Amino acid sequence: MVSGAFDVVVVGAGPNGLSAAIALAQAGRSVLVLEAAPTIGGGSRTAELTLPGFRHDVCSAIHPAAMASPFFGTLPLERHGLAFIQPPVALAHPFDNGTAAALTRSVGETAETLGEDAAAYERLMWPLVRDADRLILQLMGPLRPPRHPVALARFGLSALRSAEGLAGARFDGERAKGLFAGSAAHGFLPLDRPATAAFGLVLALFGHHVGWPIPRGGSQAIVDALAAHLVSLGGEIRTDAPVRSMAGLEEARAVVFDLTPRQILTIAGDELPARYRRTLGRYRYGPGVFKVDWALDGPVPWTADACRRAGTVHLGGTMDEIAAGEAEVWAGRHPERPFVLLAQQSLFDSSRAPSGKHTLWGYCHVPNGSTVDMTGAIEAQVERFAPGFRDLILARATMDTAAVERHNGNYLGGDINGGVQDLRQLFTRPAPRLDPYSTPNPRLFVCSSSTPPGGGVHGMGGWFAARSVLRGQG
């Protein structure tokens, strides 16, 4: 499998695997990245899924974490073709009365869309935005002593609450509650669970600090830039190179897995002690997604103007509706009115569709391993806030949880976050260790979204794993 000796072999060419490889190559290590699929990317791939000329993001689409990433910020990715587009509205959240709340880079401008809760929103977000640089470096990594304890404590007082509890205590109206609920629901958890407020706060913080940007040309542009930079440092990438066992990797001083626990057990279980294997075997995976991509004859005919200027649109109406739907999914059921996440890349990136045509990207949460077709329920939610939407559909491509997993083997059962991200498992993923990127075997390391800080395209798991390799291997 591996011809020639390398200091480190990275298994998996997603953003975390490529980031680990880059950090190791920067430190002078010879690095080989092995990718099972024909193309690199993991959750950051772009393809013509519907009709010729319509370029769809297969998995991830909108990238606030990439823009906020402390590691990506050190890399010259723009030299390798990566460019981000900032929609005028990062996120729009429409309501049944034809209006929408809107998250923009400006805290004040966002607050103006929230009616009676404008001042309350500013009081909540301004201190966090002021401390953004300090908070982001602390939050996008493993649990460790804080460099800025006052800023982190201020964040924690709100973040450790449930999303419903924080919104209920801070806001009076449905607009602010709905906007916050949609962001908090990115955590794939019931909104009455402790610490679900953290997801809403972090995503709003990203929106104000760095925006919710779109990579020009598609999410593939992020990994293509990472790969080009790795090659410029002397790293090597091989595709169509699945790793099914440790055979052939013996000469590498270290192996870094951009994989989730179940896959690591399959490949390297015999090289790990029984206690650690049992811990990985108990690792919990979360709900999955059902995804739809559309080729459209024109832009979505939203009733609310803010939605026509937004890169991302959340569909779910009130906090109560969103919370009820997420609770249903967690209980293993499929809500009649699911919370739907949409991205409108072609409104701002003409490379995504033929002239005058558009793409639309969307998904809803479903129980892990679900085989239920949610196309009708998702399209009903779009039609609810954009009457006439169905008349614009030229073609669609759908993926249930099994298809999502086929596109990216790390998405077991459709779980795009690499495992449940609750208090029990957020900082102890994949196992409770002082260094979560290491394993009891000094040659083996983990860098996937099953390590802190979890899901998202940011490369931070890879960066921290590389630091762990360098500490352990000298």
N, C-alpha and C positions, 0 to 999 in steps of 0.2 A: 504493500500500500504506500509506504513512504520510502522513496528511493533517495539516498543521501541522508546525512545526519543534520538535524536541526536542534537548536537549543530548546525550542518550544513548538509544540503543535497545538493549534487552536481548532477545535471541532465545532464548526458552525460559522457561517459568514453573515450573520445578522449584524446589526449595529454594535452590539456589545462585543461580539467576537472580533470584529474588525477593529474596534477601539482597543481591546486588549492587545491585539497584534501590533497596532501602531505604537502604543506605549512601550511595549517590549522592544520593538525595533528601534525606537528612539534611544533606548538604553543600551543599544549595541547587540542585542540578541538576534540570532538568526531564527526566523519565524516562518512556519508554514500553516496556512489556513486551509482546512478541508471542508468542503460544502457538498452535502448529499444531492442537492437539487442542481438542475442544469444552469441556473443563474444564481448569483449571490443576492442577498437582501433580507432573508428572513421575513419580517413583517413590513419591509419597505420595498415593495416591488410594484411596478407599473406595467400594464399590459392592455391590449385591445380585447376586452372581455365581451363586448357586444357586437359592434359593427366596425368595419375598417375606418380608421381615422379617429375613432373615439378612444382616447387613452384614459384608462381607469386605474386608480390606486387599488391594488389587490387587497391590501390590509390597511395599514395606517395611511392617513391622509393629511391631517392638520398637525402642526408640529411646534407647539409652544415649548415643550421640553427640550427639543433640539436647539431652539434659539436660546434658551436659558442655560443650557448645559455648560458648566464650567470647563469640562474637557474639550468639547467641540469648539469652545471659544478660543482655545489655544492653537487650533489647527488652521492651516491656510486652505480651507476647503473651497473658498471662492476661486482660488487659482485652478482648481480642478473642475470648475463649471457649476458649482452650487450657488444658486441665487434664490433668495426668499422673497415672496410677494406678501405684502401686508394689506389685506382687505380693509376698507374704511371702517367696517364693523366686524369685530372679531367673532362675536356671537350674538345672534338674535333669538329671542324666545317669544313666540307669538301667543296671543290669547284669543279666546273665542269672540271677543268684541271687535276684532280687526286691528288691534294695536299690538305692539311688541315692546318688551324690555330689550335693551341693547347694551352689550359690553364693548367698550372701546378702550383705546389706550388711556384716555382721560378718565380719572375717577369722577370728576365733577360732571362731565358729559354723560357718563353712565348713570350717575345718580339722578340726573334730570329726567331719565326715562322711567324712574321708579315711583313717581307720585309722592305720596305722603311719607315714604321711607327714604327720600333723598338724603336728608341729613343723617339718618341712622346708618345708611350705607357708607357715607363719607367717614363717619366716626369709626366704623369697623375697618375700613380698608386703608385709610391714609397712613396710620402707624405701620401697617405691614408693608406698604409700598415704600415708605421711607427707609425701612430696614431690609429691602428686597435682596440686595447683594449679600448681606450677612445671613439671611434666612435661607436663601437658595443653596448656598454652599453647604449649610448644615443639613438641610432636608433631603438633598439629593445624594445620599450616601448612607453608610451604616450608622448605627447608634454609637455615639462617641461623646466624650466630654465637650460641652459647647464652648466655642470661642467667644460667643456673644450671648451670655446667659440671659441678660435682661430682654433682648430682642426675642430670643427663643421662648422665654417664659411668657411674654406677652402673646406670642402666637399660640402657645400651648394652651393657655387659658380658654381660648375659643376653639382651637382645633380638636381638643380631646372630647368635646361635647358631640352629641349626635347632631346630624344636619337638621333634623326636625326641631330639636331642642334649641339650638343656636338661632335658627331662623325665627322660631316662635318667640324667643326672648328679645330679639333685636328688631324684628319687623312687624308691622301691623297689617300691611296690605298684601294682596296676592301677587303683585308684580315682582317685588323683591324676593318673596318666598319662592316663587316659581323659578326665577332666574337662578337663585342659589341652589335649589333642589336639582335642577338640570346638571349643573356642574358637579355637585356632590354625587350624583348618580353614576358618574364615571368610575366610581369605586366598586361598582357591581355588588353593593351590599344594601341591605334594608336600611332606610334612612333614619330609623330609630336606634341604630347601633352606635355605641360609643366611637368617637374619633372619625365618624363619617363626615363631620364638618370640615375636617382637614382637606378632603378632596376638593370641596367647593372653594375653600379659602385659597388653596395653592393654585388652582386653575384661574381664579379671578386675579390673583397676584401676578401670575404669568401674563395674563391678558393686559394688565396695566403696565407691567414692567417691560415686556418684550413682545407683546402681541401674540396672536394665534396665527402664525404664518403658513403659507403654502409654498412648497418647493416648486420652482419653475420647471415644468416638464414632467413632474411627477415625483413621488416619494423615492423612486429608484435613484433619483439624482443624489440623494444623501449618501446611499451606500456606494454608488459609483465614485463619488468624490472621496469617500473614505478609502475605497480600494485603490484608487489612483495614488493617493498619498502613501498608502502602505507600500505599494510597489516602488514608489520613488525612494523609499527608505531601505529598499532591498528585500522586502517581504515577498512571499510567494503565495498565490491562491490557486487551488485546484477545485474545479467544480465536477459534478457527477462523480463524487468521491465519498460515498457513504461509509461511515465508520460503524461497524457492527460489533466489534470486540477490540480489545487492546492489542491484538496481534498486529505487528507491523509498526507499533508505536514505541517499541522497547528502547530505541536509541535516544529518544527525546528526553532531555533532562526534566521537562515539565509538560503536562498536557492540561489544557484549559478547555472546559466544556461550556459552550454557549448552548446548553441543553437544560431541560427541566429534570427534576429528581428521578422520575420514572425511567427516562431514557438513560440517565447516568447509571442507574442500577442495572439496566440491561447490558450496557457496554462494559462497565468496570466494577460490577458488584463484587466479583471475586477478589478484587484488590482493595476492598474496603472492609474494615472490621464490622462484626455483626451488629454491634450497638448502633453504629452510624447507618448501616443499611436499614435497620428497623426504623430509625428516625426518618430517613428518606421515604421509606415505604408508607409512613403515616402522613406524609405531606399532603395537604388538602388543595385540590383544584376547585375553581369557582365556576359560576355560570358561564355559558358560552354566548356566541352571537349568531344571529341569522342576518346575512348581508345581502343587499340588493344593489346592483349598479344599473343605471338607466342611461340609454342614449335618447336624447330629447330633441324635438323639433324646434324648441325655443326655450327661453329661460322659464323657470318655475313661476307661475302667475300668483305670487303671494298677495294676500290682502294687505298685510302690513308692509309699509315702505321699508322699514329697517331690514326686513328679511331679504330684500332685493339687493342690499349692499353688504350682506354678511357672507363671510367665508364658511361659517358654521351656523346651523340652525338646530335648535333643540325643540322637539315636538312632544308635548305632554301636558300643556296647560298648567294647572295649579300644582302646588306642592303636594296636596292630598292625592291627586291623581297619579303623579309620578311615584310617590311613596307607596301607594297601593300596588302599582304595577311591579315595582322592584321587590316588594314583599312576596308577591305571587311567584315571581321567578325564583326567588330564594327557596320557596316552599316546593319547587318542582312543577309549577304550573305555568301556563301561557296566558298572559293577560289579554283581554279583549282589546284594550287600548294600550299598547305597549309604549314605553318611552322610546322615542326614535331620535337618533343622532344622524344629521345630514351634513354633507360637505358639498359646496358649489364651486369647485375649482375652476371650471371653465368660464365663469363670470369674470375672472381676473387673469386667467392664463389661456391665451388663445391657442396654445399648442395642444390643448386637450381635446378639441373637437373641430370638425370642419366648420367653415365660415357660416355663421347664422345658426349653428346647432350647439347643443350643450350636453354636458354629462352631469349626472347627479349620483352621489355616493351615499349610502345609508345602511344603518343596521339597527337592530334592537337586541335586547338581552333575552336569552332563553335559558332553560335549565341545561346543565352540562350534558352533552351527548344527545340533545334533542334532535328529532327527525321531523318535527312539525314544520310545515311550510307557512311562514309568516308573511309572505308577500302581500296577501290581501289586507292583513291588519296594518302593515306598514304603509301601504298605499292609501288606505282609508285615513290614516293620520295626516298624510301629506295633503290629500284632497280636502280635509277638514279646514286647513289653514290656507289652502291654495286651490280654490274651486277651478276646475278645468284642467288640473294637472294630468289626469289620465289621458286626456285627448292629445297630449304632446308626446306620449311614449312611442318611440320608434322601435326600441328593443330593450330587453332587460336580461341581466345575468344574475342568477341567485346562487348563494352558497349556504347550505345548512352547516351544522357544526362539524360533520364529517368532512365536507368539502373544505372548510376553513382549515381543518387539521391537515388535510392533504397538501394544501398550499404551504403550510408552515408546520412542521412536525412538533414545534414547541407549543402549539395551540391545542393541547390535549382536550378533547371534548368540546372544542370551540372556545376555550378559555384563553383570551388574548393577553391576559395579565401575568401569565406564568404561575398562577396560583392565587388563592384567596389573599387579599390584602387587608386583613383585619388586625386588631391589636395583637392577637396571638401569633401572627405570622408575618407582620410587616417587616420587623427588624430582625426576626429570628429565621428568616428564609435563607437557605433551604433547611438549616438546622441551627439550633441555639449554640453559637460559638462566638468567642471574642472576635475572631476573624471569620465572618461567614463565607468568605470567598475561598478559604482553604478547606481541606478535608484531613482526616487523620492520616491519609497517605501523603507524604511530603511531595510526591510528584504530581498530585492531582488537584485541580482547582476548578472553581465554578464561576462563571461570569454572566449568566443569562438573566432574564427578568425574574427568575426565581431567587435572585439575590437582591439586597437593597440597592437602589430605591424602588425596585419593582418595575411594572410595565411602563412602556413609553420608549420613544426613540431619543436617546440621550447619551448613550455610550458610557454612562457612569459606572454601571456594573463591570464593564470591561476595564475601565481605568483603575478602579479599586482592585480588581482581580490581578491586574498586571503588577500593581504595587505589592500585592501579597506574594506573587511569584518572585519578585526581585528581593523581597525580604527573606524568603525561605531558601532561595537558590543562591543568593549572594551575587 
